Amino acid sequence: MGRKRRGDAIDGVLLLDKPSGITSNLALQKARRALNAVKAGHAGTLDPLATGLLPLLFGEATKFSADLLDADKGYRARIRLGIRTDTADADGEVVAQRPVSASRDQVVAALARFRGTVAQVPPMHSALKRDGKPLYAYARAGIEVERTPRTVTITRLDLLDFDATDLTVDIDCSKGTYIRTLADDLGEVLGCGAHLLQLQRTRVGRLALEHGVALAAFEALDRDERLAMLLPVDSLLQDLARVDLGAPQAQRFAHGNELELGITNERTPGRKRVYGPEANLLGIAELNPLGVLQPRRLLTQEVGP
């Protein structure tokens, strides 16, 4: 006899403004309990220190988490000069202190060095794994292991404020960028050391914090109001071109069959979001150069908050 499913089948996306001091997983579990949702996940962990946009995915939306994990991110960061920590952020232990003599012009010039494609060494206090064990486990044991630099892209790094020791910057960057590492590297360029004081994620792909809801405010809503906060699943797929199918084609596609659509000026090869005749999302597919629509990820039920 199968296990009885606990909770409700809820599909949608919640743009949560995560508070500081809790893990991304705890924030997810609190929101999941508030909705009594069967299935939930998040797309991209924020450190406990960090605040800001944490997209939470429910039900069918969890199938598209990879699209958010691969998306560019936006952050607002507060960096303190003159102090290095072992974690490169305010949660760590101070390992060095140096005087700060950098001018605003020197800070602006130093920031310019980090725009574009840069190499970062992942911090020891991170979830990246080495021989099956996360780096933070080695760090907690006092062991430092060699890490391979990773290439990331920083498309925007703008100075908003500078007051001799603290600076605030806005950042747009590729996936996998460590803002803690950026702060630490900036301190080395300026010759005084630095660490990340505060971090707020403002954007994940097209999803923006300005449309998010604080966890406490979400928990204070009644059930209908909570459900109304959910975005539809296809809010995760707006960067993909749309393909609409008639009833016979939609039925074949929903069963995993390829469709010959051809290539036209309006229909070019690439990943697509696919809809049925009632504008219901069926899934995503790849239209190959021969005009064949190949299902890649399908929904299994009608979707909606």
VEXSETI-406257 format. One record per atom (N, C-alpha, C): x, y, z; residue in one letter. Coordinates in pm, whole numbers, padded with zeros to 5 digits, always signed. Each point is the difference from the previous one (the first is absolute). Example, Ala and Ser with C-alpha at 12.3 -4.5 7.8 and 13.67 -1.06 7.14 Angstrom:
<sites>
+01319-00569+00780a;-00089+00119+00000a;+00090+00120+00000a;-00035+00105-00072s;+00082+00119+00006s;-00077+00109+00073s;
</sites>
This chain:
<sites>
+00085-00119+00000m;-00085+00119+00000m;+00089+00124+00000m;-00024+00094-00093g;+00085+00117-00011g;-00018+00094+00116g;+00102+00084+00021r;-00006+00098+00106r;-00100+00110-00035r;-00076+00042+00095k;-00096+00108-00022k;+00074+00132-00012k;-00034+00074-00104r;+00064+00128-00022r;-00052+00101+00100r;+00091+00070+00065r;-00036+00100+00099r;+00012+00139-00060r;-00103+00081+00020g;+00003+00135-00050g;-00078+00015-00129g;+00005+00120-00056d;-00076+00034-00119d;+00091+00010-00121d;-00055-00036-00116a;+00073+00012-00126a;-00011+00144-00047a;+00102+00078+00026i;+00002+00142-00033i;+00114+00026-00098i;-00031+00072-00107d;+00099+00031-00103d;+00017+00151-00010d;+00123+00046+00000g;+00023+00142-00015g;+00135+00042+00054g;+00025+00129-00004v;+00130+00059+00038v;-00026+00111+00101v;+00071-00006+00111l;-00009+00106+00101l;+00132+00075+00002l;-00007+00132-00017l;+00118+00084+00009l;+00015+00044+00145l;+00082-00072+00073l;+00017+00024+00143l;+00116+00094+00025l;-00022+00096+00088d;+00108+00087+00049d;+00053-00064+00128d;+00108-00077-00013k;+00053-00075+00113k;+00061+00092+00105k;-00033-00021+00127p;+00064+00081+00103p;+00140-00051+00032p;+00079+00084+00063s;+00133-00042+00044s;-00012-00091+00121s;+00096-00090+00015g;+00007-00082+00121g;-00060-00137-00012g;-00061-00035-00113i;-00053-00135-00019i;+00052-00056-00133i;+00002-00132-00009t;+00043-00063-00124t;-00110+00007-00105t;+00041-00018-00123s;-00098-00003-00109s;-00096-00116+00017s;+00050-00113+00049n;-00087-00117+00017n;-00104+00024+00109n;+00038+00068+00109l;-00098+00029+00105l;-00106+00095-00053l;+00039+00100-00078a;-00097+00091-00059a;-00096-00076-00091a;+00054-00093-00077l;-00085-00082-00088l;-00100-00081+00081l;+00046-00065+00106q;-00089-00085+00080q;-00109+00082+00068q;+00031+00120+00043k;-00101+00086+00061k;-00108+00038-00101k;+00042+00037-00121a;-00097+00035-00104a;-00080-00122-00044a;+00067-00115-00007r;-00070-00122-00039r;-00108-00036+00100r;+00033+00012+00129r;-00101-00030+00103r;-00116+00100-00005r;+00033+00125-00031a;-00105+00102-00007a;-00099-00030-00112a;+00048-00065-00107l;-00086-00035-00112l;-00053-00143+00009l;+00058-00080+00091n;-00032-00143+00008n;+00025-00068-00134n;+00113+00033-00063a;+00031-00051-00133a;+00071-00135+00007a;-00035-00088-00092v;+00061-00132-00005v;+00147+00007-00041v;+00026+00076-00107k;+00134+00000-00060k;+00051+00142-00013k;+00125+00022+00042a;+00056+00135-00005a;+00151-00007-00012a;+00057+00105-00054g;+00145+00013-00009g;+00036+00145-00021g;+00129+00031+00008h;+00043+00136-00029h;+00106-00002-00109h;+00023+00114-00059a;+00092+00008-00113a;+00115+00094+00034a;+00101-00055+00065g;+00119+00079+00030g;+00006+00042+00145g;+00089-00062+00076t;+00012+00024+00143t;+00057+00137+00029t;-00054+00064+00103l;+00058+00120+00058l;+00062-00037+00135l;+00117+00055+00030d;+00061-00023+00130d;-00093+00053+00111d;+00009-00056+00121p;-00084+00051+00110p;+00013+00150+00021p;+00120+00056-00017l;+00022+00143+00017l;-00079+00082-00101l;-00017-00054-00121a;-00056+00076-00111a;-00152+00013+00011a;-00050+00105-00060t;-00143+00023-00013t;-00034+00009-00148t;-00130+00014-00026g;-00040+00029-00137g;-00069-00113-00070g;+00001+00007-00132l;-00085-00084-00083l;+00040-00147+00005l;-00094-00081+00046l;+00014-00145+00001l;-00123-00057-00069l;+00009-00032-00129p;-00117-00057-00068p;-00029-00140+00054p;-00124-00019+00046l;-00045-00129+00050l;-00092-00063-00103l;+00023-00125-00029l;-00072-00070-00106l;-00087-00108+00060l;-00126-00005-00042f;-00094-00097+00053f;-00056-00087-00112f;-00013-00129+00029g;-00060-00093-00094g;+00073-00007-00132g;-00073+00024-00108e;+00056-00012-00134e;+00112+00100-00027e;+00000+00110+00072a;+00105+00100-00021a;+00139-00055+00034a;+00008-00100+00087t;+00130-00055+00038t;+00071-00063-00119t;-00074-00034-00105k;+00062-00061-00117k;+00089+00098-00076k;-00016+00129+00028f;+00072+00101-00076f;+00101+00075+00085f;+00041-00060+00110s;+00096+00067+00089s;+00133+00027-00069s;+00038-00086-00093a;+00129+00018-00068a;+00006+00131-00076a;-00114+00046-00052d;+00000+00126-00074d;+00036+00118+00091d;-00041-00007+00127l;+00036+00106+00094l;+00143-00017+00050l;+00042-00123+00022l;+00137-00023+00046l;+00101+00052-00102l;-00034-00010-00129d;+00091+00045-00106d;-00013+00148-00030d;-00100+00067+00056a;-00026+00140-00034a;+00102+00094+00063a;+00017+00116-00063d;+00081+00106+00061d;-00068+00049+00127d;+00080+00055+00091k;-00052+00048+00128k;+00036+00148+00019k;-00077+00067+00084g;+00029+00137+00038g;+00009+00010+00152g;+00094+00081+00050y;+00022+00014+00145y;+00027+00145+00035y;-00030+00035+00124r;+00049+00123+00063r;+00083-00042+00119r;+00124+00042+00004a;+00093-00045+00103a;+00060+00117+00075a;+00016-00018+00131r;+00072+00095+00086r;+00131-00065+00040r;+00110+00066-00030i;+00134-00055+00022i;+00074+00089+00099i;+00066-00062+00096r;+00080+00077+00097r;+00149-00021-00028r;+00070+00110-00018l;+00144-00004-00024l;+00076-00004+00133l;+00122-00056-00005g;+00089+00002+00115g;-00003-00124+00085g;-00097-00088-00022i;-00014-00122+00082i;-00024-00120-00091i;+00083-00103+00015r;-00021-00127-00068r;-00052-00102+00101r;-00088-00088-00045t;-00049-00108+00086t;+00026-00134-00067t;-00009-00108+00078d;+00029-00132-00057d;-00108-00049-00095d;-00119+00059+00006t;-00108-00037-00092t;-00022+00105-00108t;+00072+00111+00007a;-00013+00114-00091a;-00131+00074+00017a;-00073-00030+00110d;-00121+00077+00030d;-00008+00028+00149d;-00108+00065+00043a;-00011+00045+00138a;-00025-00113+00099a;-00029-00119-00049d;-00021-00115+00089d;+00131-00064+00044d;+00111+00037-00063g;+00127-00065+00028g;+00081+00065+00110g;+00112-00065+00033e;+00093+00052+00099e;+00101+00092-00069e;+00034+00110+00068v;+00097+00095-00055v;+00138-00066-00007v;+00062+00008-00117v;+00134-00059-00016v;+00105+00107-00027v;-00042+00120-00038a;+00098+00108-00024a;-00070+00134+00002a;+00069+00101+00051q;-00049+00137-00003q;+00111+00092-00049q;-00033+00089-00091r;+00097+00092-00057r;-00063+00138-00013r;+00081+00104+00002p;-00056+00135-00016p;-00054+00019-00141p;-00101+00087-00011v;-00062+00029-00129v;+00036+00142-00042v;+00058+00012-00118s;+00036+00132-00050s;-00054+00024-00140s;-00086-00091-00049a;-00050+00009-00137a;-00094+00119-00016a;+00015+00072-00110s;-00091+00108-00034s;-00115-00056-00084s;-00103+00082-00020r;-00111-00043-00084r;+00048-00033-00141r;+00089+00082-00054d;+00051-00025-00135d;+00076-00133-00006d;+00075-00032+00105q;+00072-00127+00002q;-00097-00118+00008q;-00107+00016+00075v;-00102-00106+00008v;-00065-00021-00136v;-00036+00109-00066v;-00062-00008-00132v;+00094-00071-00099v;+00128+00034+00005a;+00098-00062-00091a;+00016-00148+00031a;-00001-00035+00129a;+00014-00140+00039a;-00121-00081-00045a;-00119+00056+00016l;-00121-00071-00043l;+00003-00029-00149l;+00054+00091-00078a;+00005-00017-00146a;+00077-00125-00039a;+00095-00040+00083r;+00081-00119-00030r;-00081-00129+00007r;-00115+00005+00065f;-00079-00122+00018f;-00118-00009-00096f;-00016+00099-00087r;-00106-00009-00100r;+00047-00087-00116r;-00093-00075-00057g;+00034-00089-00110g;+00021-00142+00049g;+00079-00075-00072t;+00028-00139+00035t;+00117-00005+00098t;-00023-00059+00116v;+00103-00006+00104v;+00008-00142+00054v;+00114-00032+00060a;+00019-00130+00064a;-00016+00016+00150a;-00078-00089+00060q;-00019+00001+00145q;+00039-00135+00057q;+00067+00003+00114v;+00027-00122+00076v;-00116-00018+00099v;-00076-00107-00009p;-00113-00019+00090p;+00044+00004+00146p;-00078+00060+00089p;+00039+00007+00141p;-00005-00137+00066p;+00083-00020+00102m;-00004-00126+00074m;-00135-00019+00070m;-00059+00107+00046h;-00131-00010+00064h;-00108+00007-00108h;-00010-00108-00077s;-00102-00010-00104s;-00045-00145-00010s;-00110-00020-00072a;-00059-00134-00011a;+00059-00080-00115a;+00093+00057-00074l;+00066-00076-00107l;+00068-00123+00060l;-00004-00109-00074k;+00052-00126+00055k;+00137-00036-00054k;+00079-00061+00086r;+00131-00054-00035r;+00005-00141+00055r;+00016-00099-00088d;+00000-00141+00041d;-00128-00035+00077d;-00112+00055-00046g;-00129-00032+00059g;-00033+00074+00127g;+00088+00088+00045k;-00022+00073+00125k;-00003+00150-00029k;-00098+00074+00055p;-00004+00145-00024p;+00121+00069+00057p;+00041+00107-00067l;+00120+00073+00042l;-00013+00053+00143l;-00122+00041+00038y;-00013+00055+00136y;+00031-00105+00107y;-00016-00130-00031a;+00034-00104+00096a;+00151-00004+00023a;+00078+00017-00107y;+00146+00008+00016y;+00036+00125+00080y;-00065+00113-00034a;+00031+00126+00068a;-00026-00010+00149a;-00111-00063+00039r;-00033-00013+00142r;+00101-00089+00073r;+00064-00090-00075a;+00103-00085+00059a;+00138+00065-00005a;+00006+00122-00048g;+00128+00071-00007g;+00086-00042-00116g;-00059-00062-00101i;+00075-00048-00115i;-00033+00086-00121i;+00103+00050-00066e;-00021+00075-00124e;+00047-00085-00117e;-00087-00018-00098v;+00033-00082-00117v;+00013+00091-00122v;+00073-00049-00098e;+00019+00077-00121e;-00131+00006-00078e;-00035+00120-00049r;-00122+00018-00080r;+00037+00051-00138r;-00067-00052-00099t;+00024+00045-00137t;-00076+00130-00026t;+00067+00103-00050p;-00071+00125-00032p;-00111-00025-00100p;-00109+00074+00017r;-00113-00010-00092r;-00019+00133-00070r;-00036-00008-00128t;-00023+00121-00078t;-00144+00045+00014t;-00020+00125+00038v;-00133+00059+00011v;+00000+00133-00075v;-00119+00052-00024t;-00013+00126-00074t;-00077+00100+00084t;+00059+00117+00019i;-00065+00110+00073i;-00030+00109-00101i;-00128+00018-00033t;-00038+00095-00104t;-00024+00140+00055t;-00029+00009+00129r;-00018+00132+00062r;+00056-00002+00141r;+00078+00102+00033l;+00055+00015+00134l;+00010+00149+00027l;-00107+00057+00054d;-00012+00145+00015d;+00011+00040+00146d;+00081+00101+00027l;+00014+00054+00135l;-00116+00095+00028l;-00075-00030+00106l;-00113+00084+00039l;+00036+00095+00113l;+00088-00046+00089d;+00030+00080+00119d;+00137-00040+00054d;+00074+00098+00054f;+00131-00027+00062f;+00024+00099+00112f;+00033-00054+00118d;+00020+00089+00115d;+00128-00031+00076d;+00108-00018-00073a;+00136-00021+00054a;+00030-00146+00032a;-00091-00073+00064t;+00025-00142+00028t;-00108-00091-00058t;-00120+00050-00020d;-00110-00083-00052d;-00042+00050-00138d;-00026-00095-00089l;-00051+00037-00131l;-00117-00090-00037l;-00091+00055-00079t;-00117-00074-00049t;+00008-00007-00151t;-00021-00121-00055v;+00009-00020-00144v;-00122-00078-00048v;-00038+00027-00124d;-00099-00081-00071d;+00073-00089-00099d;-00041-00127-00006i;+00072-00099-00079i;-00097-00079-00086i;+00031-00016-00127d;-00064-00098-00088d;+00107-00098-00041d;-00030-00129+00013c;+00106-00099-00022c;-00059-00133-00047c;+00089-00085-00047s;-00040-00133-00045s;-00018-00092+00119s;-00061-00115-00026k;-00016-00100+00104k;+00137-00041+00054k;+00004-00039+00127g;+00123-00049+00058g;+00094+00108+00050g;-00041+00127-00008t;+00084+00109+00049t;-00011+00009+00152t;+00113+00002+00068y;+00001+00015+00146y;+00025+00147+00033y;-00099+00065+00058i;+00015+00141+00035i;+00097+00013+00118i;+00004-00100+00088r;+00099+00001+00109r;+00142+00003-00056r;+00022-00081-00102t;+00133-00004-00062t;+00032+00131-00069t;-00100+00060-00064l;+00019+00130-00062l;+00043+00103+00104l;-00066+00002+00116a;+00035+00094+00106a;+00143-00022+00048a;+00035-00127+00021d;+00135-00032+00048d;+00105+00039-00104d;-00026-00030-00127d;+00095+00035-00106d;+00014+00151-00015d;-00111+00072+00015l;+00005+00146-00007l;+00090+00056+00110l;-00013-00055+00120g;+00084+00045+00110g;+00147-00021-00026g;+00035-00110-00067e;+00140-00025-00032e;+00051+00098-00104e;-00082+00033-00099v;+00040+00097-00102v;+00025+00136+00064v;-00084+00036+00099l;+00015+00129+00067l;+00108-00001+00108l;+00051-00119+00031g;+00110-00012+00095g;-00038+00011+00146g;-00130-00012+00031c;-00043+00016+00139c;-00084-00116+00050c;-00034-00091-00089g;-00090-00109+00039g;-00144+00047+00005g;-00094-00093-00007a;-00142+00035+00004a;-00081-00126+00024a;-00124+00019+00040h;-00094-00112+00010h;-00140+00049-00033h;-00086-00095-00031l;-00139+00031-00033l;-00077+00024+00129l;-00058+00118+00011l;-00072+00038+00121l;-00149-00036-00010l;-00060+00031-00113q;-00141-00031-00024q;-00019-00037-00146q;-00098-00086-00027l;-00028-00039-00138l;-00149-00017-00019l;-00050+00061-00105q;-00141-00015-00037q;-00007-00040-00148q;-00070-00112-00028r;-00019-00037-00140r;-00123+00074-00053r;+00019+00071-00110t;-00106+00084-00054t;-00066-00058-00124t;+00064-00098-00063r;-00053-00051-00126r;+00050-00140-00027r;-00087-00083-00058v;+00037-00131-00054v;-00061-00008-00139v;+00083+00009-00104g;-00056+00007-00135g;-00092+00120-00012g;-00124-00024-00044r;-00099+00108-00013r;-00074+00027+00130r;+00015-00086+00099l;-00074+00013+00125l;+00068+00103+00089l;-00079+00093+00056a;+00058+00112+00074a;-00053+00005+00143a;+00087+00043+00091l;-00034+00009+00141l;-00116+00096+00024l;-00013+00102-00082e;-00107+00099+00021e;-00138-00063-00003e;-00011-00120-00057h;-00129-00069-00005h;-00009-00109+00108h;+00099-00005+00089g;+00004-00104+00101g;-00080+00035+00124g;-00014-00100+00088v;-00072+00017+00126v;+00087-00051+00113v;+00002+00073+00112a;+00077-00042+00116a;-00063-00125+00061a;+00083-00085+00058l;-00049-00126+00056l;-00105+00024+00109l;+00027+00091+00091a;-00095+00026+00109a;-00133+00050-00055a;+00006+00086-00102a;-00123+00053-00059a;-00078-00111-00070a;+00072-00090-00066f;-00066-00111-00069f;-00069-00092+00100f;+00067-00030+00110e;-00058-00089+00101e;-00122+00063+00066e;-00007+00134+00001a;-00111+00069+00065a;-00126+00003-00087a;+00011-00034-00128l;-00115+00002-00090l;-00090-00121+00025l;-00126+00009-00043d;-00085-00119+00004d;+00030-00084-00124d;-00058-00119-00007r;+00038-00095-00104r;-00027+00054-00141r;-00115+00058-00022d;-00031+00052-00133d;+00097+00109-00040d;+00038+00084+00094e;+00095+00107-00029e;+00139-00058-00032e;+00038-00106+00070r;+00128-00064-00030r;+00001-00058-00141r;-00108-00068-00035l;-00008-00059-00134l;+00004+00109-00108l;-00060+00114+00029a;-00002+00109-00096a;+00139+00060-00022a;+00093-00023+00092m;+00136+00051-00014m;+00082-00082-00100m;-00047-00119-00036l;+00078-00087-00087l;-00008+00045-00145l;+00113+00001-00066l;+00006+00025-00144l;-00021-00133-00073l;-00049+00005-00124p;-00016-00124-00078p;+00136-00061-00032p;-00002-00128-00030v;+00124-00072-00029v;+00077+00063-00116v;-00073+00048-00103d;+00073+00051-00116d;+00067+00134+00025d;-00015+00056+00119s;+00078+00120+00033s;+00149-00031+00003s;+00036-00127+00011l;+00140-00042-00001l;+00056-00012-00141l;-00087+00005-00101l;+00040-00036-00136l;-00015+00113-00099l;-00010+00124+00048q;-00031+00111-00089q;+00112+00033-00098q;+00120-00050+00024d;+00109+00023-00095d;-00010-00093-00121d;-00086-00099+00005l;-00015-00096-00110l;-00110+00045-00094l;+00023-00017-00129a;-00104+00029-00099a;-00117-00098+00018a;-00118+00048-00036r;-00123-00076+00024r;-00044-00074-00126r;-00047-00123+00020v;-00062-00078-00107v;-00138-00043+00048v;-00103+00026-00081d;-00137-00040+00033d;-00042-00114-00092d;-00057-00103+00059l;-00042-00118-00074l;-00151-00015+00003l;-00054-00054-00111g;-00141-00036-00002g;-00023-00128+00078g;-00126-00038+00016a;-00035-00113+00086a;+00068-00131-00039a;-00003-00042-00127p;+00064-00129-00034p;+00151+00001+00026p;+00067+00111-00040q;+00143+00009+00024q;+00031+00006+00149q;-00080+00074+00075a;+00023+00013+00143a;-00011-00135+00070a;-00095-00081-00042q;-00016-00131+00062q;+00120-00088-00028q;+00050+00004-00122r;+00118-00080-00035r;+00122+00049+00077r;+00016+00132+00005f;+00115+00057+00071f;-00005-00037+00148f;-00117+00009+00062a;-00014-00028+00143a;+00033-00144+00033a;-00006-00088-00101h;+00038-00141+00020h;+00145-00026-00037h;+00075+00109-00024g;+00143-00015-00024g;+00040-00023-00143g;-00090+00023-00095n;+00029-00024-00142n;+00060+00124-00065n;+00092-00022-00092e;+00056+00109-00079e;-00101+00046-00104e;+00009+00128-00037l;-00089+00057-00100l;+00082+00069-00108l;-00038-00020-00125e;+00066+00069-00111e;-00072+00131-00025e;+00064+00111+00036l;-00060+00132-00015l;+00060+00080-00114l;+00124-00030-00036g;+00067+00077-00103g;+00061+00127+00058g;+00081+00067-00081i;+00066+00125+00039i;-00055+00114-00085i;-00040+00109+00065t;-00049+00118-00070t;+00069+00122+00058t;-00031+00118-00055n;+00057+00124+00053n;-00040+00021+00146n;-00121-00045+00035e;-00050+00017+00137e;+00040-00117+00090e;+00054-00104-00058r;+00029-00120+00077r;+00142-00046-00032r;+00093+00027+00090t;+00140-00034-00019t;+00041-00110+00097t;+00109-00069-00027p;+00044-00106+00092p;+00032+00054+00139p;-00008-00088+00100g;+00033+00036+00137g;-00103-00051+00099g;+00022+00032+00127r;-00093-00042+00106r;-00128+00081-00007r;-00113-00065+00024k;-00131+00064-00009k;-00084-00037+00122k;-00093+00092+00035r;-00106-00036+00095r;-00123-00030-00084r;-00066-00109+00032v;-00104-00055-00087v;-00134+00002+00073v;-00103+00049-00072y;-00133+00013+00057y;-00101-00079-00082y;-00109-00042+00068g;-00110-00066-00066g;-00104+00099-00048g;-00113-00048-00054p;-00100+00088-00061p;-00071+00093+00097p;+00004-00027+00128e;-00062+00088+00099e;+00105+00082+00074e;+00114+00022-00065a;+00111+00078+00056a;+00054-00062+00127a;-00013-00133+00013n;+00054-00070+00116n;+00142-00048-00033n;+00090+00027+00092l;+00140-00039-00020l;+00013-00152-00001l;+00064-00052-00106l;+00022-00144-00011l;+00140-00040+00043l;+00096+00090-00019g;+00138-00032+00036g;+00097+00079-00085g;+00124-00045+00000i;+00102+00063-00085i;+00052-00104-00098i;+00050+00051-00112a;+00046-00089-00107a;+00115+00066-00074a;+00065-00079-00083e;+00107+00049-00087e;-00049-00013-00144e;+00000+00111-00071l;-00029-00004-00144l;+00133-00013-00072l;+00022-00114-00064n;+00131-00022-00061n;+00008+00067-00136n;+00119+00004-00063p;+00016+00070-00128p;-00086-00055-00113p;-00053-00120+00017l;-00087-00059-00101l;-00147+00034+00024l;-00027+00077+00106g;-00138+00037+00029g;-00078-00102+00079g;+00070-00092+00065v;-00066-00102+00082v;-00002+00047+00145v;-00119+00005+00059l;-00018+00043+00139l;+00015-00122+00090l;+00105+00001+00082q;+00034-00115+00084q;-00028+00032+00146q;-00095-00069+00064p;-00030+00026+00143p;+00123-00020+00087p;+00020+00093+00094r;+00111-00010+00093r;-00047-00014+00144r;-00104+00073+00038r;-00054-00010+00135r;-00148+00031-00005r;-00083-00095+00044l;-00145+00011-00013l;-00067+00015+00134l;-00109+00075+00001l;-00084+00008+00119l;-00091-00122+00003l;-00035-00040+00121t;-00082-00120+00014t;-00143+00031+00044t;-00029+00128+00023q;-00134+00035+00043q;-00027+00145-00038q;-00125+00038+00004e;-00034+00139-00029e;+00062+00088+00104e;+00053+00113-00041v;+00080+00083+00086v;-00071+00131+00033v;+00017+00045+00122g;-00050+00131+00039g;+00005+00014+00148g;+00021+00122+00051p;+00001+00021+00144p;-00131-00043+00061p;
</sites>
